[in-house]
Amino acid sequence: MKKSKIIELVNNEKEKAVVVTVSFSTLKNQDKEYNRKLVEIKRLCYSAECDVVGEFHQNIKKPNVRYLIGEGKLAEIKNFIEENEVDVVIVDHPLTGSQQRNLSNELGVKVLDRILLIIDIFARNSKTNEGKKEVKLAQNKYLLTRLSSMQGSAGRFGGAGVGMRGPGETKLELDKRKLEQEIVELEKEMKKIKQKRQQNRVARIKSGIKRVAVVGYTNAGKSTLLNSFTNDIIYADDKLFATLDTTSRRMYLEDGNYCILTDTVGFISDIPHELVESFSATLEEAVDAELILHVIDVADPFYKDNIEITNKVLDDLNATKNRILVLNKSELLTKPMVVNENEIFISAKHKKGLDNLKKLIIEKLK
């Protein structure tokens, strides 16, 4: 095998991750919440090209100031790392800069929190200039509050891999003033982009064409549904945040009439405030839509929680109540389910139930 091929294989090797979830004694239904969080953080790791080789959980009454978790649990994780090959520890909870540095120094590996993991996935999947600017702004805001306390922690583990991607990957070497200046400039650019987006929306409204927003929890099948309805080829993958950039396509209804079908970024619980701007920008499409297709992965054991999370965000945005709950991936169901009014089973992947969904869309747009 040629040397270049060997190097390519090494570079494509997935990092091995240990995930650490925490819960607090005041929470109700702790077991259910723990299971949901564990499934989600593991799916986030998969989306960031990490293999989870270890799982740890702790119920915390009072967070440890230095490490978040207790020193006993820290010792367990350290022992596991000493006996196994581990590249990164991912904590499914926000860490302060000092906590991240202390954990990294104690465990001897790179340590990320949930926020940085999601930002990393955004950096990996953002394709447009606008999306890259949003990610860069999120990275800068994240680092600004942690810059001084993070110094000397991540740098010794190199500048590659999960948590080190995207346009903000070298910001640990920048001083606070330069970081602040860059944030101001990026915010100005994002304001201009928002204004342009608003002008485009006004033009669409004047055209009289009805708008339908496709929203839902991440990885529910929104992009696949858009592809099925419009015979387009928009990238879709079985990963969280596989598509980030808003995509709009014309969809034929009947009698020569069309609507604009817009795919939006997927939702997730506990959206990091550093990424709220990225979410709100694309979700503005949902606010202006006459109809919302709320797509759900009905085979997900936590789909009811996902419905609640998405509905809460939509309600907070004052999005229209004219909504259809699209129960996708119905081919994976093992038990019968009853659907209520404005709910419909489909399989976007196998293009089943789409004709009935289109009829419902036409009815709701009248």
Secondary structure, DSSP 8 states (H G I E B T S, - for coil): --HHHHHHHHHT--EEEEEEEEEETT-SSHHHHHHHHHHHHHHHHHHTTEEEEEEEEEEESS-BTTTBS-HHHHHHHHHHHHHS--SEEEESS---HHHHHHHHHHHTSEEEEHHHHHHHHHHHH--SHHHHHHHHHHHHHHHHTTHHHHTTTGGGG-S-STTS-STTTTGGGS-HHHHHHHHHHHHHHHHHHHHHHHHHHHHHHHHT-EEEEEEEBTTSSHHHHHHHHHT------SSTTS--S-EEEEEE-STT-EEEEEE---B-SS--GGGHHHHHHHHHHHHH-SEEEEEEETTSTTHHHHHHHHHHHHHHTT--S-EEEEEE-GGG-SS-----TTEEE-BTTTTBSHHHHHHHHHHHH-
